Amino acid sequence: MKVLMINKFLYPNGGSETYIFKLGDYLKSQGHEVEYFGMEHKGRSVGNRVNAYTSDMDFHGGSKLAKLSYPLKTIYSPEARTQLRKVLDDFQPDVCHLNNFNYQLTPSMILEIVKWRKQTGKQCKIIFTAHDYQLVCPNHMMNNPNTHQNCEKCLGGKFTNCMKGKCIHGSTAKSAIGMLEAYFWKMNGAYKYIDKMICCSEFLKTKMDSNPLFRKKTVALHNFVDHVEWKETDKKDYVLYFGRFSEEKGIGTLIDVCKSLPEVQFVFAGAGPLEETINGIANIKNVGFQTGAALEQLIREAQFSIYPSEWYENCPFSVMESQMYGTPVLAAKIGGIPELIDENKTGELFESGNADDLKAKVKELWENREKIASYSANCKSIAFDTIEEYVEKLMKFYK
């Protein structure tokens, strides 16, 4: 089978890129052919045989002349259609697997795939993995960056709220473009050609289903994880937070709780805009951004980890990873997070943004090592899909 992975970034940039690279590598290991289409970039690490990509669009830099053309290019891209057609004609894919494409590539690509299918008679499925809320919320997070409040005003196609709330980078102009992009493709109807929409959480699926067209196409399928060897590990006296130090991740609330529990030792591993507010707090040890074996050891040896997010998270790998390494999770009851925790067996939940609830549960867990040991032992039986299991399900949609 020939699979064309489509994603705006073709270099390591975030979760969607990790997804397409690992998925592509596994498909190739199983004898399938895989190529990639997206933007050209100096860091590009995957590609296609004809070297056809769209021009790099840097919204935070670039020339003034380039920036003048961005508003139109983010809504519709003739270049994306032209370059994609070169790949379609050469590679002749059986599946086009869309990932993050809005703004830099635009949904105009869908129209080109449909045109190519009609002209060639080629049977080619169009599959889309939704990594965020982009198709129902122009700022893709369902969270207003100005108020730091979760927002559902655009659900049902009421995209004028994006401009009213200045939801894209706090800018009326950028938010207006996002609003126009959403309305243009709603009226154009390109999304009707997508055969299946894979949502990485049941929660995300409910939001996508607010669009009656999407409701017929969506399926919830949690992300896959690497196989992890189970090890009995001696726990050390600290509670771990690992991830981004930012407002939407609930770091402000967590810091307040840390200050109110001087008897509990916390370790923070990560980086982000709130880093300076962490430093200098007596019972918080900031070890910075960690990866690989160092991060694994930190997770395995923690009494439990905390995931205090305050935005609509979908399928955070940190929650899955902690449990896989035998460390229970105390997590915010928001978005898709509760789907990943077997409450009172592999972890506990607290009301997102509620410092009193979080404090009480941190204190209770810290003082009850028998409960932690029980939760940790239960983590041994937790079951998230491996990539083999995930692809077995994915193939049903591909075929």
C-alpha positions in Angstrom: 0.0 0.0 0.0 1.2 3.5 -0.8 0.6 6.1 1.9 1.2 9.8 1.5 1.6 11.6 4.9 0.6 15.2 4.7 1.6 17.7 7.5 2.6 21.3 7.3 5.9 20.6 9.2 8.3 17.9 8.0 10.8 18.3 10.8 10.6 17.6 14.6 8.3 20.3 15.9 5.7 18.7 18.1 3.3 15.9 18.7 1.9 15.6 15.2 5.4 15.3 13.7 6.3 12.6 16.2 3.1 10.8 15.2 3.7 11.0 11.4 7.4 10.0 11.7 6.8 7.0 13.9 3.7 5.9 12.0 5.6 6.3 8.7 8.6 4.3 9.9 6.4 1.5 11.1 4.4 1.3 7.9 7.6 1.1 5.9 8.9 -1.7 8.2 5.7 -3.6 7.3 6.4 -3.4 3.6 4.3 -0.3 2.7 5.6 2.7 0.7 5.4 6.0 2.5 6.2 9.5 1.2 5.6 13.0 2.8 4.2 16.3 1.7 4.4 19.6 3.5 6.4 22.8 3.7 10.1 23.1 2.7 12.3 24.0 5.7 16.0 23.8 6.4 15.4 21.2 9.0 13.1 19.0 6.9 13.9 15.4 7.6 11.4 13.5 5.4 10.1 14.1 1.9 9.0 12.7 -1.5 10.7 11.5 -4.6 10.0 14.6 -6.8 11.1 17.1 -4.1 7.8 19.0 -4.3 7.0 21.1 -1.2 5.3 24.5 -0.5 7.4 27.5 0.4 8.3 28.0 4.0 5.9 30.4 5.7 7.3 32.0 8.9 4.5 34.0 10.5 6.9 35.3 13.2 9.6 36.4 10.7 10.1 36.6 7.0 10.2 39.7 4.8 7.6 42.5 4.8 6.7 41.6 1.2 6.1 37.9 2.2 3.9 38.9 5.1 1.7 41.0 2.9 0.8 37.8 0.9 0.2 35.7 4.0 -3.5 36.5 4.6 -4.6 35.1 1.2 -2.2 32.2 1.3 -3.4 31.1 4.7 -7.0 30.7 3.3 -6.3 29.2 -0.1 -3.0 28.0 -1.6 -2.6 27.4 -5.4 1.0 26.6 -4.7 0.0 23.7 -2.4 -2.3 22.3 -5.1 0.4 22.6 -7.7 3.1 21.0 -5.6 0.9 18.3 -4.3 -0.2 17.3 -7.8 3.4 16.6 -8.7 3.6 14.1 -5.8 0.2 12.5 -6.6 1.1 12.0 -10.2 4.5 10.5 -9.4 3.7 8.5 -6.2 0.1 7.4 -7.0 -0.9 6.9 -3.3 -3.7 4.6 -2.1 -4.2 6.8 1.0 -3.6 10.5 1.6 -3.3 10.8 5.4 -3.8 14.4 6.4 -2.6 15.8 9.8 -2.0 19.5 10.6 -2.5 21.4 7.4 -4.6 24.6 8.1 -3.0 28.0 7.4 0.4 26.8 6.0 -1.0 24.2 3.5 -4.7 25.0 3.6 -7.6 22.6 2.8 -7.2 23.4 -0.9 -5.1 20.3 -1.0 -8.2 18.2 -0.5 -9.7 19.7 -3.6 -6.6 18.7 -5.6 -6.7 15.1 -4.3 -10.4 14.9 -5.4 -9.6 16.4 -8.8 -6.7 13.9 -9.3 -8.9 11.0 -8.3 -11.6 12.0 -10.9 -9.1 12.6 -13.7 -7.1 9.4 -13.1 -9.8 7.1 -11.8 -7.5 6.3 -8.9 -9.1 5.0 -5.7 -7.5 7.0 -2.9 -8.8 7.3 0.6 -8.5 10.6 2.4 -7.9 10.1 6.1 -7.5 12.9 8.7 -6.0 12.6 12.1 -7.2 15.5 14.3 -4.5 16.5 16.7 -6.3 19.5 18.0 -9.6 21.5 17.5 -8.6 23.4 14.3 -11.6 22.4 12.2 -14.1 23.7 14.8 -12.0 26.4 16.5 -9.8 28.8 14.4 -7.2 29.2 17.2 -7.2 25.4 17.5 -7.1 25.3 21.3 -10.6 26.3 22.3 -8.9 28.6 24.8 -8.9 32.4 24.6 -5.2 33.4 25.0 -6.2 36.9 26.3 -8.4 35.6 29.2 -6.8 32.1 29.6 -10.3 30.8 29.7 -11.6 27.8 27.8 -14.1 28.8 25.2 -16.7 27.0 23.0 -18.2 30.0 21.3 -17.2 28.9 17.8 -18.7 25.4 18.1 -21.5 25.0 15.6 -19.7 27.2 13.0 -20.1 30.6 14.8 -16.6 31.7 13.8 -17.2 35.5 14.2 -16.4 34.9 17.9 -12.8 34.3 17.0 -12.5 37.9 15.8 -14.5 39.3 18.7 -12.3 37.5 21.2 -9.0 38.3 19.4 -8.3 34.6 19.8 -5.3 34.3 17.5 -2.2 35.8 19.0 -4.4 38.5 20.6 -4.7 40.2 17.3 -7.9 41.4 15.7 -6.4 41.2 12.2 -5.0 37.7 12.6 -8.2 36.6 14.2 -10.3 38.0 11.3 -8.2 36.0 8.9 -8.8 32.9 11.0 -12.5 33.6 11.0 -12.5 34.1 7.2 -10.6 30.9 6.7 -13.0 28.9 8.8 -16.1 30.4 7.0 -14.6 29.9 3.5 -14.0 26.2 4.0 -17.3 25.7 5.7 -19.1 27.2 2.7 -16.7 25.5 0.2 -17.5 22.0 1.6 -14.1 20.5 1.0 -14.2 18.6 4.3 -17.1 16.4 3.0 -14.5 14.5 0.9 -12.6 13.3 4.0 -13.5 9.6 4.4 -12.6 9.2 8.1 -11.6 11.6 10.9 -9.5 10.0 13.7 -9.8 11.8 17.0 -7.1 11.1 19.6 -9.7 11.3 22.5 -13.4 10.8 23.0 -13.5 14.4 24.3 -12.1 15.7 21.0 -14.6 13.6 19.1 -17.5 15.2 21.0 -16.3 18.7 20.0 -15.7 17.6 16.4 -19.2 16.1 16.4 -20.6 19.6 17.0 -20.4 19.8 13.2 -23.1 17.5 11.7 -20.9 16.8 8.7 -18.0 15.6 10.9 -20.3 13.5 13.1 -20.7 11.0 10.4 -17.0 10.6 9.9 -15.3 10.7 13.4 -13.9 7.8 15.4 -12.0 8.1 18.7 -8.6 6.3 18.8 -6.1 7.2 21.5 -2.5 7.7 20.3 -0.1 4.8 20.3 2.8 4.5 22.8 6.2 2.8 22.7 6.5 -0.5 24.5 8.0 0.0 27.9 9.7 -2.7 30.0 8.3 -3.0 33.5 10.8 -2.5 36.3 10.4 -2.6 40.0 11.8 0.8 41.1 12.5 2.2 44.6 10.6 5.4 44.9 12.2 8.6 46.2 10.7 11.4 48.2 9.4 13.8 45.6 6.4 14.6 43.5 7.1 15.2 39.8 5.7 17.6 37.2 7.2 17.3 33.8 6.1 19.3 30.8 5.8 22.9 29.7 5.9 25.7 32.3 2.9 27.7 31.0 -0.4 29.2 32.1 -2.7 26.8 30.3 -0.8 23.8 31.8 -2.0 24.9 35.2 1.5 25.8 36.5 0.3 28.9 38.3 -2.2 26.8 40.3 0.4 24.1 41.0 3.0 26.7 42.2 0.5 28.1 44.7 -0.2 24.5 46.0 3.6 23.8 46.3 4.0 27.0 48.4 1.2 25.9 50.7 2.8 22.4 51.3 6.4 23.1 52.4 6.7 19.5 53.8 6.3 18.1 50.3 9.3 18.1 47.9 8.5 18.8 44.3 10.6 18.3 41.2 9.8 20.2 38.0 11.3 19.1 34.7 10.6 21.2 31.7 10.9 24.8 30.3 8.6 27.6 29.4 7.5 31.2 30.0 6.7 30.7 33.8 10.2 29.4 34.6 11.2 32.4 36.6 8.2 32.1 38.9 9.3 28.5 39.8 12.9 29.3 40.7 13.5 30.4 44.3 10.7 28.3 45.8 12.3 26.3 48.6 10.5 23.0 48.0 10.6 23.0 44.2 13.7 21.7 42.5 13.8 22.8 38.8 15.9 20.3 36.9 15.1 21.9 33.5 14.1 20.2 30.3 14.9 16.4 30.4 14.7 13.6 27.8 15.6 10.0 27.4 17.0 8.0 30.2 17.3 11.0 32.6 13.6 11.7 32.2 12.7 8.0 32.5 14.5 7.8 35.8 12.9 10.9 37.2 9.4 9.5 36.3 10.1 6.0 37.7 11.5 7.2 41.0 8.7 9.8 41.7 6.1 8.9 44.3 3.5 10.2 41.8 3.3 12.8 39.0 1.0 15.7 38.7 -0.7 16.9 35.5 -2.6 20.1 36.4 -3.7 21.3 32.9 -6.4 23.9 32.6 -7.1 23.7 28.9 -8.9 21.0 27.0 -6.0 18.6 26.6 -6.7 15.7 24.3 -4.3 12.7 24.8 -1.3 14.0 26.7 1.6 11.5 26.4 2.9 12.6 29.8 -0.1 11.1 31.5 0.4 7.8 29.6 4.1 7.7 30.0 4.0 8.2 33.8 1.7 5.2 34.3 3.7 3.1 31.8 6.8 3.7 34.0 4.9 2.6 37.1 4.2 6.1 38.5 0.6 7.0 39.3 -0.8 10.3 38.1 -2.8 13.0 40.0 -4.4 14.8 37.0 -6.9 17.5 36.3 -10.4 16.3 35.3 -10.5 18.1 32.0 -10.5 17.3 28.3 -9.4 13.8 27.3 -7.2 13.4 30.5 -9.8 11.3 32.5 -9.9 8.8 29.6 -6.3 7.8 30.3 -6.5 7.2 34.0 -8.2 4.3 35.8 -9.4 6.5 38.7 -8.5 5.2 42.2 -6.5 2.4 40.5 -3.6 4.0 38.5 -4.2 7.6 39.8 -6.6 10.2 40.8 -8.4 13.2 39.4 -9.0 16.7 40.8 -11.1 19.6 39.6 -9.1 21.6 37.1 -8.0 25.0 38.4 -9.2 24.2 41.9 -6.1 24.8 44.2 -7.9 23.6 47.3 -8.9 20.3 45.7 -5.4 19.8 44.3 -3.7 20.6 47.6 -6.0 18.2 49.6 -5.2 15.3 47.2 -1.5 16.0 47.0 -1.3 16.0 50.8 -3.5 12.9 51.2 -1.4 10.9 48.6 1.9 12.1 50.0 1.0 10.8 53.5 -0.4 7.5 52.2 2.5 5.5 50.8 0.4 2.3 50.8 -2.0 3.8 48.4 0.8 5.0 46.1 2.3 1.5 46.2 -1.1 0.0 45.2 -1.6 2.5 42.4 1.9 1.9 41.1 1.4 -1.9 41.1 -1.8 -1.4 39.2 0.0 0.5 36.5 1.7 -2.8 35.5 -1.6 -3.9 33.9 -2.5 -0.6 32.1 -3.1 -1.1 28.4 -2.4 1.6 25.8 -2.2 0.7 22.2 1.3 -0.1 20.9 2.0 1.1 17.3 1.3 -2.5 16.1 -2.1 -2.4 17.6 -2.8 1.1 16.5 -1.9 0.3 12.8 -4.0 -2.8 12.9 -7.0 -0.5 13.6 -5.8 2.2 11.2 -5.6 -0.3 8.3 -9.4 -0.8 8.5 -9.8 2.9 7.6 -7.0 2.8 5.0 -8.7 -0.1 3.2 
